[in-house]
Amino acid sequence: MEAKAVIGRFIRKLREQKQFTQEQLATRTGITYQYLSGMENGRENFSIDVLEALAGALGTPLPHFVSAAFAPDPAAAVFTANPKYFRSQAPLPPGMKVSHLEAAINATQSIVSGINANLVTAGAKPLPEYIQGNNFSGLVSNMLCDALNDHSPYKHNSHQAYPDLINSAAKRAGRPVGLEIKSTIQIGKGGESHNGHSGWHLIACFQIEAKTGNIRFIHLMFAVLNGHTHKEPDWKYVGSKVNVETGSRRTETYNTTLIGLTKLRDGSAFLDPTVVDFKRWRQQRRGSVPSHSIFAK
């Protein structure tokens, strides 16, 4: 397809979003509305100067304007979870079902796709290009947490404290069962916490699609972890590190031990075997390999 037809359609799309008439945009740009109409319909040739004036009138820098015009439709790259990758034998928190998990995964992926579609249409870059890695993972965690609130019995903790979600209908030691959620782009990574509490934990690993910035979950792990005060803890204290470049101090942090990490890996409820190669992952347990483990023979 000719470049002028692609750009012409994109000009019309942005103009209509800005609620400009052809006459209004033409006046802002310094061209006639007849010429603008010809551009939008892919009939007129145009110079870089005209294109730059149009991009400016539409509030979009020229490089973003051109890249957005030729960018693939992010909505076409919305990922949905492959039902074959769910492991029904993996234990889930009380009241949680595979159907809840599938709905939450797909909802989260759809939300990110929708945000990216709006950004690119406006001539901006996809969301991950504006947010640093750890912060983006935190954002995905919040979105997944919200999706589980909408699609499962686990609801937001009203006190905004540990854990992220609770199921009031399920009790453990007389208290509602909780679920703490973390997301990461590091395949096979264990848990990281500022408190190292006992209870159910979910680690959700995702990938970022380079062109669109959309995400795809590839590995979700569930486990009941022993808190750092337990006689057999699954957390180890790693301190409060100082960034040598900025001088800022990181908050108190606990990481899962190898035993805790193995618990999580054993409890893989969703695993994409085309991406995740777990065969060489290290293992350490206090007992034998559970029958639900990805390592079970």
C-alpha positions as CSV (number, residue, x, y, z in Angstrom):
1,M,0.0,0.0,0.0
2,E,1.3,3.5,-0.9
3,A,2.8,5.5,1.9
4,K,0.6,8.5,1.1
5,A,-2.6,6.4,1.5
6,V,-1.4,5.2,4.9
7,I,-0.5,8.6,6.1
8,G,-3.7,10.1,4.7
9,R,-5.9,7.8,6.6
10,F,-3.9,8.5,9.8
11,I,-4.3,12.2,9.3
12,R,-8.1,11.7,9.0
13,K,-8.1,9.5,12.1
14,L,-6.3,12.1,14.3
15,R,-8.3,15.0,12.9
16,E,-11.6,13.2,13.8
17,Q,-10.2,12.4,17.3
18,K,-9.3,16.1,17.8
19,Q,-12.8,16.9,16.4
20,F,-11.4,19.3,13.8
21,T,-13.2,19.9,10.5
22,Q,-11.1,19.8,7.4
23,E,-11.5,23.5,7.1
24,Q,-10.2,24.0,10.7
25,L,-7.2,21.8,10.3
26,A,-6.4,23.2,6.9
27,T,-6.4,26.7,8.3
28,R,-4.1,25.7,11.2
29,T,-1.7,24.1,8.7
30,G,-1.8,26.8,6.0
31,I,-3.2,24.7,3.2
32,T,-6.6,24.5,1.5
33,Y,-9.2,22.1,2.7
34,Q,-9.4,20.7,-0.8
35,Y,-5.8,19.8,-0.7
36,L,-6.2,18.3,2.8
37,S,-9.2,16.3,1.5
38,G,-7.0,14.9,-1.3
39,M,-4.2,14.0,1.2
40,E,-6.7,12.2,3.4
41,N,-7.9,10.2,0.5
42,G,-4.4,9.3,-0.7
43,R,-4.6,11.3,-3.9
44,E,-2.3,14.2,-3.2
45,N,1.5,14.2,-2.9
46,F,3.0,16.3,-0.1
47,S,6.3,17.6,1.2
48,I,7.9,17.1,4.5
49,D,7.2,20.7,5.3
50,V,3.4,20.1,4.9
51,L,3.6,16.9,6.9
52,E,5.4,18.6,9.7
53,A,2.9,21.4,9.8
54,L,0.0,18.9,9.9
55,A,1.7,16.9,12.7
56,G,2.2,20.1,14.7
57,A,-1.4,21.2,14.2
58,L,-2.5,17.8,15.5
59,G,-0.2,18.1,18.5
60,T,2.1,15.2,17.6
61,P,5.9,15.4,16.9
62,L,6.7,14.4,13.3
63,P,8.8,11.3,14.2
64,H,5.9,10.0,16.4
65,F,3.4,10.9,13.8
66,V,5.1,8.9,11.1
67,S,5.9,5.9,13.3
68,A,2.3,5.8,14.6
69,A,0.9,6.0,11.0
70,F,2.8,2.8,10.0
71,A,2.6,1.0,13.4
72,P,0.7,-2.3,13.4
73,D,-2.7,-2.1,15.1
74,P,-1.9,-3.0,18.8
75,A,-5.4,-4.4,19.2
76,A,-4.4,-7.1,16.7
77,A,-1.7,-8.3,19.0
78,V,-3.8,-8.9,22.1
79,F,-2.7,-12.1,23.6
80,T,-5.0,-14.7,25.2
81,A,-3.9,-17.5,27.4
82,N,-3.6,-20.9,25.8
83,P,-5.9,-23.2,27.8
84,K,-3.4,-26.1,27.2
85,Y,-0.8,-24.3,29.3
86,F,-2.8,-24.5,32.5
87,R,-1.8,-27.2,34.9
88,S,-5.0,-28.4,36.7
89,Q,-3.0,-30.6,39.1
90,A,-1.3,-27.6,40.7
91,P,-2.9,-26.6,44.0
92,L,-4.5,-23.2,44.0
93,P,-5.6,-21.0,46.9
94,P,-9.0,-22.0,48.4
95,G,-11.8,-20.9,46.2
96,M,-9.6,-20.1,43.2
97,K,-10.3,-21.9,40.0
98,V,-8.4,-22.2,36.7
99,S,-11.3,-20.4,35.0
100,H,-10.8,-17.4,37.4
101,L,-7.1,-17.4,36.6
102,E,-7.6,-17.6,32.9
103,A,-10.1,-14.7,32.9
104,A,-7.8,-12.5,35.0
105,I,-4.8,-13.2,32.7
106,N,-6.7,-12.3,29.6
107,A,-8.3,-9.2,31.2
108,T,-4.9,-7.9,32.2
109,Q,-3.4,-8.5,28.8
110,S,-6.4,-6.8,27.2
111,I,-6.1,-3.7,29.5
112,V,-2.4,-3.2,28.6
113,S,-3.2,-3.6,24.9
114,G,-6.0,-1.0,25.1
115,I,-3.7,1.5,26.8
116,N,-1.0,0.9,24.1
117,A,-3.6,1.3,21.3
118,N,-4.6,4.6,22.6
119,L,-1.1,5.8,23.1
120,V,0.1,4.8,19.6
121,T,-3.0,6.3,18.0
122,A,-2.2,9.6,19.7
123,G,1.3,9.4,18.2
124,A,3.0,8.4,21.5
125,K,5.1,5.4,22.3
126,P,3.9,2.2,24.0
127,L,3.5,2.2,27.7
128,P,6.7,0.2,28.6
129,E,8.8,2.9,27.0
130,Y,7.7,5.4,29.6
131,I,8.0,3.3,32.7
132,Q,11.2,1.7,34.1
133,G,11.3,-2.1,34.4
134,N,10.6,-2.6,38.1
135,N,7.9,0.1,38.1
136,F,6.3,-1.5,35.0
137,S,6.3,-4.9,36.7
138,G,4.6,-3.2,39.7
139,L,1.9,-1.8,37.4
140,V,1.3,-5.2,35.9
141,S,1.0,-6.6,39.4
142,N,-1.6,-4.0,40.2
143,M,-3.6,-4.8,37.0
144,L,-3.5,-8.5,37.7
145,C,-4.5,-8.0,41.3
146,D,-7.5,-5.9,40.1
147,A,-8.4,-8.5,37.5
148,L,-8.4,-11.2,40.1
149,N,-10.6,-9.0,42.2
150,D,-13.1,-8.9,39.3
151,H,-12.9,-12.5,38.3
152,S,-12.4,-14.5,41.4
153,P,-13.5,-14.8,45.1
154,Y,-10.3,-13.0,46.1
155,K,-11.0,-9.3,46.7
156,H,-8.9,-6.2,47.5
157,N,-7.7,-5.9,51.1
158,S,-9.7,-3.0,52.3
159,H,-6.9,-1.8,54.5
160,Q,-4.4,-1.6,51.6
161,A,-2.0,-3.8,53.6
162,Y,-0.6,-7.3,53.3
163,P,-1.9,-9.4,51.7
164,D,-3.0,-7.9,48.4
165,L,-6.2,-9.9,48.2
166,I,-8.4,-11.9,50.6
167,N,-11.1,-14.5,50.3
168,S,-13.4,-13.9,53.2
169,A,-15.3,-17.2,52.5
170,A,-12.1,-19.2,53.1
171,K,-10.5,-19.4,56.5
172,R,-7.1,-20.3,57.7
173,A,-6.3,-20.3,61.4
174,G,-9.6,-18.4,61.9
175,R,-8.6,-15.7,59.4
176,P,-9.6,-15.0,55.7
177,V,-7.2,-16.6,53.3
178,G,-4.9,-14.0,51.7
179,L,-3.0,-13.9,48.4
180,E,0.1,-11.7,47.7
181,I,0.9,-11.0,44.1
182,K,4.1,-10.1,42.4
183,S,4.9,-9.9,38.6
184,T,8.3,-10.1,36.8
185,I,9.8,-10.4,33.4
186,Q,12.6,-12.6,34.8
187,I,11.7,-16.2,34.0
188,G,11.8,-18.6,37.0
189,K,12.4,-15.8,39.5
190,G,11.3,-16.3,43.0
191,G,9.5,-14.1,45.4
192,E,10.6,-10.7,46.7
193,S,8.9,-9.0,49.6
194,H,9.2,-6.1,52.0
195,N,7.8,-8.2,54.8
196,G,8.4,-11.9,54.1
197,H,5.0,-13.0,55.5
198,S,3.5,-16.5,55.6
199,G,0.7,-17.4,53.3
200,W,-0.3,-17.8,49.7
201,H,1.9,-16.1,47.1
202,L,1.5,-15.7,43.3
203,I,4.5,-14.9,41.1
204,A,3.4,-14.0,37.6
205,C,6.1,-13.9,34.8
206,F,5.3,-12.0,31.6
207,Q,6.9,-11.0,28.4
208,I,6.7,-7.7,26.6
209,E,6.0,-7.7,22.8
210,A,8.7,-5.5,21.3
211,K,6.7,-3.7,18.6
212,T,3.4,-3.0,20.5
213,G,4.4,-3.0,24.1
214,N,1.7,-5.5,24.9
215,I,2.3,-8.2,27.5
216,R,1.9,-12.0,27.5
217,F,1.9,-14.1,30.7
218,I,4.1,-17.2,30.3
219,H,4.4,-18.6,33.8
220,L,2.4,-18.3,37.0
221,M,3.5,-20.0,40.3
222,F,1.5,-20.4,43.5
223,A,2.7,-21.6,46.9
224,V,2.1,-21.3,50.6
225,L,5.4,-19.9,51.9
226,N,6.6,-19.9,55.5
227,G,7.2,-16.4,56.9
228,H,10.7,-15.2,57.9
229,T,9.8,-15.7,61.6
230,H,8.8,-19.3,61.1
231,K,11.1,-22.0,62.4
232,E,11.6,-23.2,58.8
233,P,11.4,-20.0,56.9
234,D,11.1,-19.7,53.1
235,W,12.4,-16.2,53.1
236,K,15.9,-14.8,53.7
237,Y,16.6,-11.2,54.7
238,V,18.8,-9.4,52.1
239,G,18.9,-6.0,53.9
240,S,18.4,-2.5,52.7
241,K,20.8,-1.7,49.9
242,V,22.1,1.7,48.9
243,N,22.2,2.7,45.3
244,V,25.8,3.8,44.8
245,E,24.8,6.2,41.9
246,T,21.9,8.0,43.5
247,G,22.6,7.5,47.2
248,S,19.0,6.3,47.7
249,R,18.3,3.5,50.1
250,R,16.2,0.6,49.1
251,T,13.5,-0.5,51.5
252,E,13.9,-3.6,53.7
253,T,13.7,-6.7,51.4
254,Y,13.3,-10.4,51.8
255,N,13.9,-12.9,49.0
256,T,12.7,-16.5,48.8
257,T,15.2,-19.2,49.7
258,L,15.9,-22.0,47.3
259,I,13.4,-24.1,49.2
260,G,10.8,-21.3,48.9
261,L,11.6,-20.9,45.2
262,T,11.3,-24.6,44.6
263,K,7.9,-24.5,46.3
264,L,6.8,-21.9,43.9
265,R,8.2,-23.7,40.9
266,D,6.5,-26.9,42.0
267,G,3.2,-25.0,42.1
268,S,3.3,-23.8,38.5
269,A,-0.3,-23.4,37.6
270,F,0.3,-21.9,34.1
271,L,3.5,-22.6,32.1
272,D,4.2,-21.9,28.4
273,P,6.6,-24.7,27.4
274,T,7.5,-22.8,24.2
275,V,9.2,-20.1,26.3
276,V,9.9,-21.6,29.7
277,D,12.7,-24.2,29.9
278,F,12.7,-25.4,33.5
279,K,14.6,-28.7,33.2
280,R,17.9,-27.3,34.5
281,W,16.4,-25.2,37.3
282,R,17.8,-25.9,40.8
283,Q,15.7,-27.6,43.4
284,Q,15.8,-28.0,47.1
285,R,13.0,-29.4,49.3
286,R,12.4,-30.5,52.9
287,G,10.6,-33.6,51.6
288,S,10.0,-35.5,48.3
289,V,8.9,-34.1,45.0
290,P,5.2,-33.6,45.1
291,S,3.0,-35.3,42.5
292,H,1.8,-31.9,41.2
293,S,5.3,-30.6,40.6
294,I,6.6,-29.7,37.1
295,F,9.6,-31.8,38.1
296,A,7.6,-34.9,39.0
297,K,8.3,-37.9,36.7
